[in-house]
Amino acid sequence: MAKKVIVLHFEVESQAYQAFSKIRQLHMERKIKGDQMAVVTHTSDGAHMFKVDDFLDFTGGNNTSTGGLIGMLVGVLGGPLAMLLGWFAGGMIGATRDAKEISTAQSIFGQVIEKIGEGETGLILIADEDDNRPLNQLVMHELGGEITRLDFDAVEDEIKSAKVVEEDAKKKASESWKEHHQDSEK
């Protein structure tokens, strides 16, 4: 059984909420083993922010929507690193790490951004699936949605890498700012 980060996309916003409710039921029936689940909206105001509209921690750990992997993923997707790397503009503006690392991160984060496009609402689920048929039946056949499954460990690693890149970028920007202002004072 492999833990997955599962991104669900629907044509209609209300279907994400319907899936949220029905997946909770699948968990209670022990057809899936969920860790966390969130209804997520990619805002349409041009700011490219992701916000958590509803959240459930199946583990009883009382994680909030900002705690745990979903909160970190949403934070990276809508944070300064996303803009720095041009995930929304379609090209990389600049980076401080290895190009292969950036490419892998763009691939993982890009998949989420592609599936939950600007102005759309989707669902992110972290779960262990012994059998993917219950979720496939619900999402694809009953609700007409799409499913993208990502390896949990790969997503977790990319979030950690993204945080390091973000810190490096902030540090370099701060140093550059100080140098620029020192030069202009002379």
matplotlib code that plots the C-alpha trace (Angstrom):
import matplotlib.pyplot as plt

x = [0.0, 1.6, 0.6, -0.6, -1.3, -4.5, -5.7, -9.3, -10.7, -14.3, -16.0, -18.4, -17.3, -20.2, -18.9, -15.7, -17.8, -19.9, -16.8, -15.5, -18.6, -18.6, -14.9, -15.5, -18.1, -15.7, -13.2, -15.8, -16.7, -13.0, -12.9, -10.1, -7.7, -7.4, -5.0, -6.1, -8.4, -9.1, -11.3, -9.0, -9.8, -7.3, -8.4, -9.3, -8.2, -4.8, -3.0, -2.6, -3.3, -4.7, -7.0, -8.4, -12.2, -12.8, -10.5, -10.6, -7.9, -8.9, -6.1, -7.6, -4.4, -6.3, -4.1, -5.5, -5.6, -2.2, -0.7, 0.5, 1.4, -1.7, -1.1, 2.5, 1.6, -1.0, 1.6, 4.2, 1.7, 0.6, 3.8, 6.6, 8.5, 5.7, 6.0, 9.8, 9.8, 7.1, 4.8, 1.9, 3.7, 4.8, 8.6, 11.3, 12.3, 15.2, 16.4, 19.2, 19.2, 20.1, 18.0, 17.0, 15.6, 13.6, 12.3, 11.1, 9.5, 7.8, 6.6, 4.9, 3.6, 2.7, 0.5, -1.5, -1.7, -2.7, -5.5, -6.9, -6.7, -7.3, -10.8, -11.4, -12.1, -10.7, -9.9, -6.6, -6.6, -3.8, -4.6, -3.4, -5.2, -5.3, -7.7, -8.2, -11.6, -13.8, -12.3, -12.2, -15.9, -16.9, -14.9, -14.7, -17.9, -20.4, -19.2, -17.4, -14.1, -10.5, -7.9, -4.2, -2.2, 1.2, 3.7, 3.5, 7.2, 8.0, 5.6, 7.0, 10.6, 9.7, 8.0, 11.1, 13.3, 11.0, 11.3, 15.1, 15.0, 12.6, 14.9, 17.9, 16.0, 14.9, 18.5, 19.9, 17.2, 18.0, 21.7, 21.1, 18.8, 21.4, 24.2, 22.1, 21.2, 24.8, 26.0, 23.3, 24.3, 27.9]
y = [0.0, 3.3, 6.6, 9.0, 12.7, 12.5, 15.6, 15.6, 17.9, 18.5, 20.7, 22.1, 23.5, 21.8, 18.4, 19.0, 19.5, 16.4, 14.4, 15.7, 14.3, 11.0, 10.4, 11.0, 8.2, 5.9, 6.4, 5.6, 2.4, 1.6, 1.5, 4.1, 5.1, 8.8, 11.0, 14.5, 16.0, 19.6, 21.4, 23.9, 26.9, 28.5, 32.2, 34.0, 37.4, 37.2, 36.7, 33.0, 32.1, 28.8, 28.8, 25.9, 26.1, 23.0, 20.6, 17.2, 15.4, 11.8, 10.9, 12.7, 14.6, 17.9, 19.2, 22.4, 23.2, 24.9, 21.9, 18.8, 18.2, 19.8, 23.1, 23.1, 22.2, 25.0, 27.3, 26.5, 26.7, 30.2, 31.5, 33.7, 30.7, 29.9, 33.4, 33.3, 30.1, 31.3, 28.3, 30.6, 32.4, 29.2, 29.8, 30.0, 33.5, 32.6, 30.1, 29.4, 25.6, 22.8, 22.9, 19.3, 19.9, 22.9, 20.8, 18.0, 20.5, 22.3, 18.9, 18.0, 21.5, 22.1, 19.1, 20.4, 23.9, 22.4, 20.2, 23.0, 25.9, 29.6, 30.1, 26.4, 24.4, 20.9, 18.4, 17.2, 13.9, 12.2, 8.5, 4.9, 3.0, -0.8, -0.7, 2.4, 1.2, 2.9, 6.3, 5.8, 4.8, 7.8, 10.4, 9.3, 7.4, 9.0, 12.6, 12.8, 14.1, 13.5, 11.9, 12.5, 10.4, 11.5, 9.6, 11.0, 10.8, 12.6, 15.4, 15.7, 15.8, 18.5, 20.6, 20.4, 21.3, 24.1, 25.5, 25.4, 27.1, 29.8, 30.5, 30.7, 33.1, 35.3, 35.4, 36.3, 38.9, 40.5, 40.5, 42.1, 44.7, 45.7, 45.8, 48.0, 50.4, 50.5, 51.4, 54.0, 55.7, 56.2]
z = [0.0, -1.1, 0.3, -2.5, -2.9, -5.0, -6.9, -8.0, -10.6, -11.5, -14.0, -11.4, -8.0, -6.2, -7.3, -5.3, -2.2, -3.1, -3.5, -0.1, 1.6, -0.3, 0.3, 4.0, 3.8, 1.9, 4.7, 7.3, 5.4, 5.3, 1.5, 1.6, 4.3, 4.3, 6.2, 5.1, 2.6, 1.5, -0.9, -2.6, -4.8, -7.2, -7.0, -10.2, -9.2, -10.9, -7.7, -8.3, -4.7, -3.5, -0.5, 1.5, 1.6, 3.7, 5.4, 7.2, 9.1, 9.2, 11.6, 14.5, 14.9, 14.8, 12.1, 10.7, 7.0, 7.4, 9.2, 7.5, 3.9, 2.3, 4.0, 3.0, -0.6, -0.8, 0.7, -1.9, -4.8, -3.8, -2.4, -3.7, -5.0, -7.4, -8.8, -8.8, -10.8, -13.2, -12.6, -13.6, -16.4, -18.1, -17.9, -15.3, -14.3, -12.1, -9.5, -7.1, -7.3, -9.7, -12.9, -12.6, -9.1, -10.4, -13.3, -11.0, -8.7, -11.6, -12.8, -9.5, -8.6, -12.3, -12.3, -9.4, -10.9, -14.3, -12.7, -10.5, -12.9, -12.1, -10.9, -10.3, -7.2, -6.7, -4.0, -2.6, -0.7, 1.0, 1.3, 1.3, -1.3, -1.2, -4.0, -6.3, -7.6, -5.0, -5.5, -9.3, -9.3, -7.3, -9.0, -12.6, -13.1, -10.7, -10.6, -14.0, -12.5, -13.1, -10.8, -10.7, -8.3, -7.1, -5.0, -1.4, -0.8, -4.0, -3.2, 0.3, -1.0, -3.5, -0.8, 1.3, -1.7, -2.6, 0.9, 0.7, -2.7, -1.4, 1.6, -0.7, -3.0, -0.1, 1.2, -2.2, -2.8, 0.6, -0.1, -3.5, -2.0, 0.6, -2.1, -4.3, -1.6, -0.3, -3.9, -4.3, -1.0, -2.2]

ax = plt.figure().add_subplot(projection="3d")
ax.plot(x, y, z, "-o")
ax.set_aspect("equal")
plt.show()
